[in-house]
Amino acid sequence: MSTTTDIRHFYQLIDHDQVTELVGLFAADLCYHRPGFPPLIGRDQLRHFYEHDRPIRSGRHTLTGIVVDGATAAVHGSFTGTLRDDRPAGHRFADFFSYDDAGLITRRDTFFFVPLV
């Protein structure tokens, strides 16, 4: 299970590029769905994404809403930062998490509020 403190810590790890600690929050058989990428399955794919494929170089998440209900959590917020090609990035997002009995993340689904056309 998770708490709002755990969720805030999750985004701090992302913002401070602490990939090893971030990956440790996930179950070995995790599934992460993110727009524009095939599903990431397992810790190795997740680590590779954050170390090599993530289009964001740096930035900060601001959380505006967190709802925890048993083994699930929903988060709403915004992100501002810089892409790997030096362009600025800023968008709203929503994340949905599922947890196992040990409190590890088994699934994450991310949605971005950005123009598609």
N, C-alpha and C positions, 0 to 999 in steps of 0.2 A: 504494500500500500504506500501511498505517498501523502505528503503534506504540502501546504503552500510554501513552507520553508525549503523543502526538498526541491520543489519546482523552481523557485528563485535561484537556488544553488545550481541547478541544471543549466540555466541560461548564463549564469556567471562563468561557468566552466567554458561554455561556447565563446563568450565574449573575451575571455582571457586565453583562448587557444590552448586549453588544457585537455588535449585529446585523450590521453591515457586515462585520466580520471573520468572524463565524459563517457568513454566506451565502457568503463567499469560499472556504469549505472544501468547498463543494458544486459538482458539475458543473452546467453550464447546463441539462441535461435531467433533473435530479434528480427522484426520486419519493419522497415522504415519506408513509408511512401512519401515522396516529395515531388511536386510538379516539375516536369521536364527531365526526370531521371527514371530509369527502371527501378523497381523496388530494391532496396538494399537489404540483403538477407545475411545475418550473422555479423559478428563483431569485426571480422577481417574486412568485409566490404564497408562497414560503417567507418572504421579507422581510415581506410583508403580514401573514402569520400572526403572526410575532414582534413586529411593531410595533402590531398592532391586534386580533387575534383570540385570542391566547393567553390562556387564563383565569387564568394565574398572573401576579401583579404582581411578586413577588420571591421569592427562596428560594435554597436551596443543595442541590446534588446531592452525595451521598456514595457513592463507588463501592466496591463490595465484591468485584467480580470482573470481570476483563477477559480475554478470550481472543481472540488475533489469529491467523488462519490464512490466509496469503496475502492475497487481496483481500477477505477478510471479517473481521468482528470481532463479538463478542458482549459485552454489558456488562450487569451486574446491579448494582443499588444501591438507594438510597432518596433521597427528596426531602422536604424540609421547607420550608415557606414560607407565603406569604399569597396568597390569590386576589384578583382585582380588586375583589370585593365585600367585602373585609376579613375573610373567613372564613379560618381557618388551613387549611393543606393539608399532608398528610403521607401518603406512600404508598411502596411499593416499586415498582420498575419493571425492565423488561428492554428493551434496545435491540439491534437487529441492523443492521449496516452492510455495504454493499458499496461497493467502491472501483474506480475506473478505473485505467488504467496510469499516469496522472499523479498518482495518490494523492488524487484528489477523490472525495467521497462521491457515489455515483450513486443509492443507495437507503438509506432508514432506515425501519425498522419498530419502533414503540414499543408496548409492552404494559404496562398498569398492573395492580397487584394491589389492586383496590378492589371493594367489594360492588356487585353489579349490581341488587339488589332492596332 
